[in-house]
Amino acid sequence: MDDATQALIAGIAADATPVRPINRMRGLAMVGLAFLLTEIVVLFALGARQGLMSGQVSVFFVVVNGLLLILGLSCIAAVVTMASPQVGANHDGPKWAMAMAGVLPLAGLLAATGAGVNGHLHVQGAHCMYLGLAASLLVGAALFVWLRRGAPVSPRLAGLYLGAGAGALGSVANGMACSDESIAHLGIWHVASVVIAALIGRYGVSRWLRW
């Protein structure tokens, strides 16, 4: 090896600094803590919905929030993994969860336009949508910080999953305080916050994930 090559290697090594390896469990723990803090704030500010502590909730409440929780967890797991890309990795889990959750707005629209059901499409229902979006901010910020520490090779997909995951968990957190448990309300307004957050992640946040 000639002197010029040795000098080049020495110069590169001199500027190198050790970095902490990305630990996926640390990322999941960070997002879990963000969700826990969000839930505490929501329950403190709005109070728990009636029947939550005693388990007296409707089937619609369980199904909608259960599907949104599955969607949120699958997106979060994918986002945390995408921060440290590897050959052969695929992230199809959130796509299946999105397909399952996609049934909810259809059911909500059918129920809202059915006989004897009025007012579910009224703009007052948007209050829950706004609360769901607000409740997604802390989880979204945690995922964003985690992705910025890594090197996602598909920023658009990562942004989509970031928004959908944060929106889904934000909607679940808000759902613990929402008193309306009809499928029309939950399927339309609670899912709407997830869709909006996903679009924001895909078209807004993704441009800040490039490296």
SEMARTOR-98456 format. One record per residue: residue number from 1; chain; z, x, y of N, C-alpha, C in turn. Coordinates in Angstrom, 2 decimals. Atoms other than C-alpha are relative to their C-alpha. Layout:
# residues N
NODE   pos   unit        nz        nx        ny       caz       cax       cay        cz        cx        cy
NODE   NUM      A         Z         X         Y         Z         X         Y         Z         X         Y
...
***
This chain:
# residues 211
NODE   pos   unit        nz        nx        ny       caz       cax       cay        cz        cx        cy
NODE     1      A      0.00      0.86     -1.19      0.00      0.00      0.00      0.00      0.89      1.24
NODE     2      A      0.10     -0.86     -1.17     -1.02      1.52      3.33      1.08     -0.35      1.02
NODE     3      A     -1.06      0.15     -1.00      1.25      1.89      6.34     -0.18     -1.27      0.83
NODE     4      A      0.24      1.19     -0.82     -0.44     -0.93      8.29      0.48     -1.27     -0.71
NODE     5      A     -0.44      1.18      0.77      0.21     -3.46      5.51      1.52     -0.05     -0.08
NODE     6      A     -1.46     -0.05      0.07      3.81     -2.32      5.13      0.62     -0.41      1.34
NODE     7      A     -0.51      0.36     -1.32      4.32     -2.65      8.89     -0.13     -1.50      0.25
NODE     8      A      0.22      1.43     -0.16      2.85     -6.17      8.84      1.04     -0.79     -0.78
NODE     9      A     -0.99      0.68      0.82      5.12     -7.25      5.99      1.39      0.13      0.60
NODE    10      A     -1.31     -0.22     -0.61      8.13     -5.71      7.68      0.18     -0.85      1.24
NODE    11      A     -0.08      0.83     -1.19      7.32     -7.54     10.91      0.21     -1.46     -0.32
NODE    12      A     -0.19      1.40      0.41      7.03    -10.88      9.14      1.40     -0.24     -0.53
NODE    13      A     -1.34      0.14      0.58     10.25    -10.32      7.21      1.08      0.06      1.06
NODE    14      A     -1.01     -0.13     -1.05     12.09     -9.38     10.37      0.22     -1.32      0.74
NODE    15      A     -0.11      1.27     -0.70     11.37    -12.77     11.92      0.46     -1.14     -0.91
NODE    16      A     -0.38      1.06      0.93     12.27    -14.75      8.79      1.49     -0.27      0.07
NODE    17      A     -1.40      0.42      0.00     15.53    -16.68      8.79      0.24     -0.92     -1.19
NODE    18      A     -0.29      0.86      1.16     17.21    -18.37      5.81      0.12     -1.46      0.43
NODE    19      A     -0.10      1.43     -0.27     16.98    -22.15      5.65      0.72     -0.66     -1.17
NODE    20      A     -0.69      0.75      1.05     19.04    -24.67      3.73     -1.02     -0.82     -0.79
NODE    21      A      0.95      0.78      0.80     17.05    -26.13      0.82      0.27     -1.49      0.13
NODE    22      A     -0.13      1.44     -0.13     16.37    -29.86      1.01      0.59     -0.58     -1.28
NODE    23      A     -0.68      0.64      1.12     18.75    -31.76     -1.25     -0.17     -1.51      0.13
NODE    24      A      0.30      1.42     -0.10     17.61    -35.31     -1.99      1.26     -0.86      0.04
NODE    25      A     -1.25      0.76      0.00     21.14    -36.52     -2.69      0.62     -0.03      1.38
NODE    26      A     -0.53     -0.04     -1.37     22.14    -35.41      0.79     -0.75     -0.98      0.89
NODE    27      A      0.79      0.96     -0.78     19.29    -37.44      2.25      0.37     -1.43     -0.32
NODE    28      A     -0.39      1.36      0.40     20.21    -40.53      0.24      1.39     -0.34      0.55
NODE    29      A     -1.34      0.24     -0.52     23.84    -40.13      1.27     -0.02     -0.27      1.50
NODE    30      A      0.11      0.19     -1.44     22.87    -39.86      4.93     -0.50     -1.40      0.34
NODE    31      A      0.54      1.33     -0.25     20.80    -43.05      4.79      1.00     -1.07     -0.43
NODE    32      A     -1.02      0.95      0.45     23.52    -44.83      2.79      1.11     -0.16      1.01
NODE    33      A     -1.03      0.06     -1.03     26.07    -43.96      5.43     -0.49     -0.76      1.22
NODE    34      A      0.57      0.72     -1.14     23.75    -45.23      8.15     -0.02     -1.51     -0.26
NODE    35      A      0.01      1.42      0.34     23.36    -48.55      6.32      1.41     -0.58      0.01
NODE    36      A     -1.39      0.46      0.03     27.12    -48.84      5.77      0.53     -0.21      1.42
NODE    37      A     -0.44      0.14     -1.39     27.82    -48.24      9.47     -0.68     -1.19      0.67
NODE    38      A      0.72      1.14     -0.56     25.14    -50.78     10.38      0.63     -1.31     -0.44
NODE    39      A     -0.61      1.23      0.52     26.70    -53.42      8.13      1.35     -0.26      0.64
NODE    40      A     -1.31      0.16     -0.64     30.15    -52.79      9.59     -0.15     -0.51      1.42
NODE    41      A      0.23      0.44     -1.37     28.82    -53.18     13.13     -0.45     -1.45      0.04
NODE    42      A      0.51      1.37      0.03     26.94    -56.37     12.24      1.13     -0.99     -0.30
NODE    43      A     -1.08      0.91      0.37     29.95    -57.97     10.56      1.08     -0.06      1.08
NODE    44      A     -0.99     -0.01     -1.09     32.25    -56.89     13.39     -0.49     -0.79      1.20
NODE    45      A      0.55      0.65     -1.19     29.93    -58.18     16.11     -0.31     -1.48     -0.24
NODE    46      A      0.46      1.37      0.25     28.64    -61.36     14.44      0.90     -0.77     -0.96
NODE    47      A     -0.83      0.66      0.99     31.15    -62.08     11.71     -0.76     -0.30     -1.28
NODE    48      A      0.63      0.29      1.28     30.47    -62.71      8.04     -0.36     -1.48     -0.08
NODE    49      A      0.41      1.39      0.17     28.57    -65.87      7.17      0.99     -0.73     -0.89
NODE    50      A     -0.92      0.81      0.78     30.55    -68.72      5.67     -0.36      0.04     -1.48
NODE    51      A      0.21     -0.03      1.44     30.97    -68.42      1.92     -0.36      1.36     -0.56
NODE    52      A      0.41     -1.31      0.48     30.02    -64.74      1.75      1.09      0.65     -0.86
NODE    53      A     -1.09     -0.64      0.71     33.43    -63.49      0.65      0.38     -0.74     -1.28
NODE    54      A     -0.36      0.79      1.18     33.97    -66.33     -1.82     -1.14     -0.15     -0.99
NODE    55      A      1.15      0.08      0.90     30.50    -66.07     -3.32     -0.70     -1.35      0.01
NODE    56      A      0.61      1.33     -0.09     29.52    -69.59     -2.27     -1.25      0.07      0.88
NODE    57      A      1.27     -0.15     -0.71     25.95    -68.86     -1.26     -1.09     -0.65     -0.83
NODE    58      A      1.10      0.68      0.69     22.65    -70.49     -2.13     -0.82      0.99     -0.82
NODE    59      A      0.90     -0.83      0.81     20.14    -69.23     -4.66     -1.02      0.69      0.89
NODE    60      A      0.98     -0.60     -0.91     17.68    -68.64     -1.82      0.58      1.23      0.68
NODE    61      A     -0.67     -1.13     -0.64     20.19    -66.34     -0.11      0.00      1.21     -0.94
NODE    62      A     -0.07     -1.09      0.98     20.60    -64.27     -3.28     -1.39      0.57     -0.28
NODE    63      A      1.34     -0.45      0.36     16.88    -64.12     -4.12     -0.63      0.79      1.15
NODE    64      A      0.65     -0.67     -1.14     15.64    -63.22     -0.62      0.66      1.33      0.30
NODE    65      A     -0.68     -1.25     -0.33     18.29    -60.63      0.14     -0.06      0.99     -1.16
NODE    66      A      0.14     -0.89      1.14     18.05    -59.26     -3.39     -1.35      0.70     -0.01
NODE    67      A      1.34     -0.61     -0.04     14.29    -58.70     -3.11     -0.13      0.98      1.17
NODE    68      A      0.06     -0.91     -1.15     14.68    -57.17      0.35      0.80      1.27     -0.26
NODE    69      A     -0.79     -1.18      0.33     17.39    -54.86     -0.95     -0.77      0.91     -0.94
NODE    70      A      0.82     -0.81      0.91     15.14    -53.72     -3.79     -1.12      0.70      0.76
NODE    71      A      1.05     -0.60     -0.81     12.32    -53.15     -1.31      0.54      1.15      0.83
NODE    72      A     -0.58     -1.05     -0.83     14.57    -51.17      1.00      0.37      1.23     -0.78
NODE    73      A     -0.42     -1.14      0.80     16.00    -48.98     -1.74     -1.19      0.77     -0.56
NODE    74      A      1.18     -0.69      0.54     12.59    -48.23     -3.27     -0.71      0.79      1.09
NODE    75      A      0.64     -0.72     -1.10     11.14    -47.29      0.13      0.81      1.23      0.41
NODE    76      A     -0.86     -1.11     -0.39     14.12    -45.10      0.97     -0.09      1.14     -1.02
NODE    77      A      0.12     -1.03      1.02     13.93    -43.27     -2.35     -1.33      0.75      0.13
NODE    78      A      1.31     -0.63     -0.17     10.22    -42.64     -1.75     -0.02      0.90      1.23
NODE    79      A      0.00     -0.78     -1.24     10.76    -41.43      1.84      0.79      1.29     -0.17
NODE    80      A     -0.82     -1.20      0.21     13.53    -39.03      0.85     -0.74      1.00     -0.87
NODE    81      A      0.77     -0.88      0.87     11.30    -37.63     -1.89     -1.19      0.61      0.73
NODE    82      A      1.19     -0.47     -0.71      8.28    -37.32      0.43      0.30      1.14      0.96
NODE    83      A     -0.35     -1.11     -0.90     10.19    -34.88      2.63     -0.22      1.35     -0.67
NODE    84      A      0.24     -1.24      0.74      9.76    -32.27     -0.12     -1.09     -0.27     -1.03
NODE    85      A      1.11      0.37      0.88      6.29    -32.86     -1.61     -0.13      0.92     -1.20
NODE    86      A      0.23     -0.77      1.20      5.37    -31.73     -5.08     -1.25     -0.49     -0.69
NODE    87      A      1.26      0.32      0.66      2.25    -31.67     -7.22      0.22     -1.10     -1.03
NODE    88      A     -0.05      1.06      0.99      1.63    -34.82     -9.24      0.93     -1.14      0.34
NODE    89      A     -0.93      1.08     -0.36      4.18    -36.98     -7.41     -0.77     -1.21      0.51
NODE    90      A      0.58      1.23     -0.53      3.26    -40.60     -6.78      1.12     -0.88      0.53
NODE    91      A     -1.01      0.83     -0.67      5.04    -43.18     -4.69     -0.46     -1.46     -0.05
NODE    92      A      0.49      1.36      0.17      3.90    -46.50     -6.13      1.11     -1.04     -0.06
NODE    93      A     -1.11      0.94      0.09      7.38    -48.01     -6.44      0.07     -0.98      1.16
NODE    94      A     -0.06      0.93     -1.14      7.46    -49.43     -2.90     -1.15     -1.00      0.03
NODE    95      A      1.13      0.92     -0.01      4.02    -50.97     -3.38      0.29     -1.22     -0.87
NODE    96      A     -0.36      1.12      0.86      5.29    -53.09     -6.27      1.10     -0.85      0.65
NODE    97      A     -1.07      0.74     -0.68      8.41    -54.02     -4.30     -0.56     -0.83      1.15
NODE    98      A      0.65      0.76     -1.08      6.21    -55.05     -1.35     -0.74     -1.21     -0.55
NODE    99      A      0.72      1.11      0.61      4.13    -57.20     -3.67      0.97     -1.12     -0.37
NODE   100      A     -1.00      1.01      0.35      7.25    -58.98     -4.91      0.53     -0.70      1.24
NODE   101      A     -0.53      0.59     -1.22      8.65    -59.48     -1.43     -1.05     -0.80      0.76
NODE   102      A      1.06      0.74     -0.68      5.25    -60.74     -0.26     -0.04     -1.47     -0.35
NODE   103      A     -0.06      1.41      0.39      5.95    -64.00     -2.09      0.91     -0.78      0.96
NODE   104      A     -1.00      0.68     -0.82      8.82    -64.80      0.29     -0.58     -0.71      1.22
NODE   105      A      0.55      0.73     -1.14      6.84    -65.60      3.47     -0.90     -1.15     -0.42
NODE   106      A      0.82      1.11      0.48      4.44    -67.73      1.45      0.88     -1.20     -0.37
NODE   107      A     -0.94      1.07      0.36      7.35    -69.71      0.02      0.63     -0.60      1.26
NODE   108      A     -0.59      0.49     -1.24      8.89    -69.95      3.49     -0.94     -0.91      0.77
NODE   109      A      0.98      0.83     -0.71      5.70    -71.31      5.04     -0.22     -1.33     -0.70
NODE   110      A      0.17      1.25      0.75      5.26    -73.86      2.27      1.19     -0.92      0.22
NODE   111      A     -1.19      0.81     -0.21      8.85    -75.02      2.70      0.08     -0.53      1.42
NODE   112      A     -0.09      0.40     -1.40      8.61    -75.12      6.50     -0.98     -1.11      0.34
NODE   113      A      1.01      1.02     -0.30      5.49    -77.28      6.45      0.11     -1.20     -0.94
NODE   114      A     -0.17      1.11      0.93      6.76    -79.55      3.68      0.62     -1.21      0.67
NODE   115      A     -0.55      1.25     -0.53      7.94    -83.09      4.17      1.50      0.13      0.22
NODE   116      A     -1.43      0.03     -0.32     11.31    -83.46      5.84      0.57      1.31      0.48
NODE   117      A     -0.50     -1.28     -0.49     11.57    -79.88      7.00     -0.61      0.27      1.36
NODE   118      A      0.48     -0.18     -1.38     11.32    -79.40     10.75      0.80      1.09      0.69
NODE   119      A     -0.71     -0.94     -0.88     12.19    -76.72     13.25      0.07      1.42     -0.49
NODE   120      A     -0.14     -1.36      0.50     11.97    -73.64     11.03     -0.98      0.96      0.64
NODE   121      A      0.96     -0.86     -0.68      8.95    -72.35     12.90      0.28      0.07      1.50
NODE   122      A     -0.35     -0.02     -1.41     10.68    -72.88     16.25      0.37      1.42      0.41
NODE   123      A     -0.21     -1.36     -0.49     11.02    -69.78     18.41      1.46      0.43     -0.08
NODE   124      A     -1.41     -0.39      0.11     14.83    -69.90     18.11      0.26      0.81     -1.27
NODE   125      A     -0.17     -0.78      1.21     14.45    -68.54     14.61     -0.31      1.47      0.20
NODE   126      A      0.33     -1.40     -0.27     13.09    -65.34     16.16      1.24      0.81      0.34
NODE   127      A     -1.24     -0.71     -0.29     16.68    -64.50     17.10      0.40      0.88     -1.19
NODE   128      A     -0.34     -0.78      1.20     17.28    -63.39     13.50     -0.98      1.16     -0.19
NODE   129      A      0.99     -1.07      0.11     14.08    -61.38     13.57      0.38      1.17      0.90
NODE   130      A     -0.40     -1.05     -0.94     15.26    -59.46     16.64      1.26      0.72     -0.50
NODE   131      A     -1.22     -0.62      0.51     18.69    -58.89     15.09     -0.31      0.89     -1.20
NODE   132      A      0.39     -0.82      1.14     17.08    -57.61     11.90     -0.63      1.31      0.44
NODE   133      A      0.62     -1.22     -0.53     14.98    -55.15     13.89      1.05      0.92      0.61
NODE   134      A     -1.05     -0.82     -0.60     18.03    -53.98     15.83      0.85      0.67     -1.08
NODE   135      A     -0.83     -0.54      1.08     19.97    -53.52     12.59     -0.73      1.07     -0.81
NODE   136      A      0.76     -1.01      0.74     17.18    -51.31     11.23     -0.07      1.34      0.72
NODE   137      A      0.18     -1.21     -0.81     17.40    -48.70     13.98      0.72      1.21     -0.57
NODE   138      A     -0.78     -1.15      0.45     20.15    -46.51     12.55     -0.55      0.56     -1.31
NODE   139      A      0.59     -0.45      1.25     18.66    -46.39      9.06     -1.35      0.68      0.26
NODE   140      A      1.28     -0.59     -0.35     15.23    -45.72     10.55      0.15      1.37      0.63
NODE   141      A     -0.23     -1.30     -0.63     16.62    -42.89     12.67      0.41      1.05     -1.03
NODE   142      A     -0.42     -0.93      1.05     18.28    -41.30      9.63     -1.20      0.45     -0.85
NODE   143      A      1.19     -0.35      0.77     15.02    -41.44      7.66     -0.95      0.89      0.80
NODE   144      A      0.86     -0.80     -0.86     13.09    -40.03     10.60      0.49      1.45      0.08
NODE   145      A     -0.58     -1.34     -0.08     15.46    -37.08     10.96     -0.21      0.74     -1.32
NODE   146      A      0.18     -0.64      1.30     15.21    -36.42      7.23     -1.44      0.45     -0.20
NODE   147      A      1.41     -0.36      0.15     11.42    -36.45      7.23     -0.38      1.16      0.91
NODE   148      A      0.30     -1.09     -0.92     11.30    -34.15     10.25      0.51      1.33     -0.53
NODE   149      A     -0.51     -1.24      0.60     13.34    -31.62      8.28     -0.92      0.49     -1.10
NODE   150      A      0.86     -0.36      1.11     10.77    -31.67      5.49     -1.44      0.16      0.43
NODE   151      A      1.43     -0.18     -0.27      7.01    -31.59      5.24     -0.80     -1.08     -0.74
NODE   152      A      0.76      1.06      0.66      5.50    -34.97      4.31     -1.51      0.23      0.13
NODE   153      A      1.44     -0.26     -0.03      1.84    -34.55      3.36     -0.80     -1.24      0.35
NODE   154      A      0.68      1.25     -0.36      1.00    -38.20      4.06      0.84     -0.72      1.05
NODE   155      A     -0.85      0.57     -1.05      2.57    -39.07      7.43     -0.15     -1.51      0.16
NODE   156      A      0.20      1.43     -0.17      1.01    -42.53      7.59      0.72     -0.81     -1.06
NODE   157      A     -0.69      0.69      1.08      2.32    -43.59      4.21      1.51      0.16      0.14
NODE   158      A     -1.43     -0.23     -0.22      5.69    -42.00      4.96      0.52     -0.88      1.12
NODE   159      A     -0.40      0.86     -1.10      5.83    -43.88      8.27      0.07     -1.46     -0.41
NODE   160      A      0.00      1.37      0.49      4.95    -47.15      6.54      1.25     -0.28     -0.83
NODE   161      A     -1.18      0.18      0.84      7.68    -46.70      3.94      1.28      0.10      0.81
NODE   162      A     -1.18     -0.12     -0.86     10.15    -45.59      6.60      0.28     -1.32      0.71
NODE   163      A     -0.19      1.25     -0.71      9.58    -48.74      8.63      0.38     -1.15     -0.91
NODE   164      A     -0.29      1.09      0.94      9.56    -51.08      5.63      1.41      0.13     -0.57
NODE   165      A     -1.34     -0.20      0.55     12.71    -49.53      4.17      1.09     -0.30      1.01
NODE   166      A     -0.99      0.26     -1.04     14.62    -49.57      7.43      0.04     -1.48      0.36
NODE   167      A      0.05      1.42     -0.33     13.44    -53.09      8.23      0.63     -0.87     -1.07
NODE   168      A     -0.57      0.78      1.10     14.40    -54.39      4.79      1.52      0.10     -0.02
NODE   169      A     -1.46     -0.15     -0.01     17.91    -52.94      4.93      0.60     -0.61      1.26
NODE   170      A     -0.48      0.65     -1.22     18.29    -54.13      8.52      0.05     -1.50     -0.16
NODE   171      A      0.03      1.44      0.25     17.32    -57.63      7.45      1.13     -0.41     -0.94
NODE   172      A     -1.11      0.29      0.91     19.83    -57.50      4.59      1.33      0.04      0.74
NODE   173      A     -1.24     -0.10     -0.77     22.57    -56.34      6.95      0.18     -1.22      0.89
NODE   174      A     -0.08      1.20     -0.84     21.77    -59.17      9.35      0.21     -1.25     -0.83
NODE   175      A     -0.14      1.16      0.86     21.57    -61.61      6.44      1.43     -0.29     -0.39
NODE   176      A     -1.40      0.22      0.34     25.26    -61.10      5.71      0.75     -0.77      1.08
NODE   177      A     -0.63      0.74     -1.10     26.02    -62.75      9.06     -0.76     -1.28      0.35
NODE   178      A      0.84      1.16     -0.34     23.21    -65.34      9.23      0.47     -1.23     -0.77
NODE   179      A     -0.51      1.22      0.63     24.36    -68.89      8.52     -1.10     -0.86     -0.61
NODE   180      A      1.11      0.80      0.53     20.89    -70.31      7.75     -0.49      0.64     -1.30
NODE   181      A      0.39     -0.55      1.29     20.16    -69.84      4.07     -1.15     -0.77     -0.65
NODE   182      A      1.17      0.70      0.53     17.06    -71.99      3.70     -1.12      0.99     -0.26
NODE   183      A      1.11     -0.89      0.31     13.99    -70.41      2.16     -0.99      0.06      1.14
NODE   184      A      0.92      0.01     -1.14     11.97    -71.46      5.20      0.43      1.03      1.04
NODE   185      A     -0.50     -0.94     -1.01     14.19    -69.49      7.57     -0.01      1.44     -0.53
NODE   186      A     -0.10     -1.36      0.55     14.82    -66.49      5.31     -1.38      0.58     -0.30
NODE   187      A      1.31     -0.49      0.39     11.25    -66.25      4.06     -0.90      0.32      1.18
NODE   188      A      0.87     -0.25     -1.17      9.72    -66.35      7.55      0.63      1.03      0.92
NODE   189      A     -0.54     -0.82     -1.07     12.06    -64.81     10.08      0.64      1.29     -0.50
NODE   190      A     -0.63     -1.23      0.50     14.00    -62.33      7.93     -1.03      0.97     -0.55
NODE   191      A      1.06     -0.88      0.49     10.82    -61.00      6.36     -0.86      0.50      1.16
NODE   192      A      0.81     -0.41     -1.16      9.07    -60.88      9.75      0.49      1.31      0.59
NODE   193      A     -0.52     -1.25     -0.55     11.40    -58.11     10.92     -0.41      1.18     -0.87
NODE   194      A      0.44     -1.07      0.90     10.42    -56.07      7.84     -1.46      0.36      0.27
NODE   195      A      1.43     -0.22     -0.26      6.71    -56.51      8.54     -0.20      0.74      1.32
NODE   196      A      0.13     -0.65     -1.31      7.09    -55.54     12.20      0.47      1.44     -0.06
NODE   197      A     -0.52     -1.37      0.12      9.21    -52.49     11.36     -0.98      0.88     -0.78
NODE   198      A      0.97     -0.77      0.78      6.64    -51.40      8.76     -1.21      0.38      0.84
NODE   199      A      1.15     -0.29     -0.87      3.81    -51.66     11.30      0.35      1.05      1.05
NODE   200      A     -0.44     -1.01     -0.98      5.82    -49.69     13.86      0.05      1.37     -0.66
NODE   201      A     -0.06     -1.27      0.72      6.46    -47.01     11.26     -1.37      0.57     -0.31
NODE   202      A      1.35     -0.45      0.39      2.84    -46.88     10.16     -0.82      0.49      1.19
NODE   203      A      0.88     -0.33     -1.12      1.18    -46.80     13.58      0.71      0.71      1.15
NODE   204      A     -0.72     -0.65     -1.08      3.92    -45.45     15.84      0.75      1.25     -0.44
NODE   205      A     -0.85     -1.12      0.43      6.43    -43.25     14.01     -0.80      1.07     -0.72
NODE   206      A      0.75     -0.96      0.84      3.85    -41.62     11.71     -0.59      1.15      0.80
NODE   207      A      0.61     -1.08     -0.79      2.29    -39.63     14.55      1.00      1.10      0.35
NODE   208      A     -1.03     -1.00     -0.29      5.61    -37.83     15.04      0.46      0.72     -1.27
NODE   209      A     -0.39     -0.62      1.26      5.83    -36.81     11.39     -0.94      1.12     -0.42
NODE   210      A      0.93     -1.06      0.34      2.98    -34.34     11.44      0.66      1.37      0.19
NODE   211      A     -0.61     -1.34     -0.05      3.82    -30.68     10.90     -1.07      1.07     -0.04
***
